[in-house]
Amino acid sequence: MLRFLCKRRAATAFVSRCRSFSSGVDCGNGSSTFAVMSFGDGSQGALGLPSSVIGFGADAYEPTIVPGLPPDVVSVSAGHYHSLAVTAEGELWAWGRNNEGQLGRDLLEPRNLWNEPKRVEGLSNVKVQAAFASGVISVAIGDDGSIWTWGRSKRGQLGHGKGLMEALMPSRVKALAGEDITKVSLGWGHVLAQTADGKLFGWGYSADGRLGRLEETVKTSPLDSNAELPRRHKMTPSEALDVAEKLVLESIEKEKDMPIVWEPYLIEELQSLPVTDISCGLDHSLLMCGDNTMLSGGSNIYGQLGREHQGVGLFPVDISFRSLSVASGLGHSLAICELPTAGGNIFRKALFSWGWNGSSQLGRQGPESKPLVVEGLLEENPATVSCGRVHSLATTSTGELWAWGCGKNGRLGLGSSFDESEPTLVDIGDYKVVQAVAGFDHNLLLVAVT
């Protein structure tokens, strides 16, 4: 068992908070200092940990301080294989996989330097307020609501126009000039962006209605139309994961004439309904709307849409409680909702899950395609949730971190590779978790020390 205990404190107090991020954590009287921690799969350098700490490309089985970052980081984001950090001064730092140029660095930079956090080049005139990532691109939002993308994607995720699949330096998405973008979420090939006034834009790969209904007939992806569900067979969680990943990759390779939206467009079916939160899974989307409804669209091969209505497009999730936040992974979904107490006038927060449960990433038993409460967190007050490929994270209002699902590569932060079928408290010492985000197989924490 590997144990990496490091308690380096950041030097400067938290100066400001990203307008698109709210942790829900009480960090005390304002005297806190902050740092970034990581754990999980280290093979792509996404942990940002030097080889002297864990060895080159090694995994970290417990949350470990990421050195080399400025002391004023205010938010973090985990792509599939790389990581981003935004500072109070509006700088953006990146580390991890760079095969597609998603770090904003020289593509010829040696692989053994990927794990070193470095400032993203090409954003010197942009005060970054938020950043987000997929497997192959990165996104930054400026303090003026502008959006910048870079990396390489054949599925149109860059949003720079028809046939443009590469941007080695951050480039402004001109189609969204004049819009005040507050949040972006990215799947494997599709993108959603919400504005300060509740509008929703989408672009990239549009199959299965993950971007709403672009036309009268929406194409169905090879994954949904031809794939045989791993959950129909008796397999070990590891076997099911291998089969699922193989199906996804094979379907992507088989796609011909992919339905791609090359530039952001306004999702018209939601024009009369303000959007309050968004989350893109690998091939599905979750939306929260101003009327307290939750919508889902895209692939439903694992039941990740959470609805009996099988129409292609954005339709309500079968959940009757007011939702506060949503998260989605490869094939599962999470939502924090408000539940009324016995009296009916007081509400408490509860976590719901649905979709693929091959590695216990739902954290509960029962029908998988139906949104149900994660009972292991009923006594807690969940603040945020995040989905990895086959694991899940939740933070509480008191700054605790809970993890469950697949434990391979130490991605649960519990000191082992064992799976956990129910939410399990992660030991983070004297720190309080302000933000927790999951990439595919690694995790980032923004933590406070009071």
Disulfide bonds with the S-S distance in Angstrom:
none
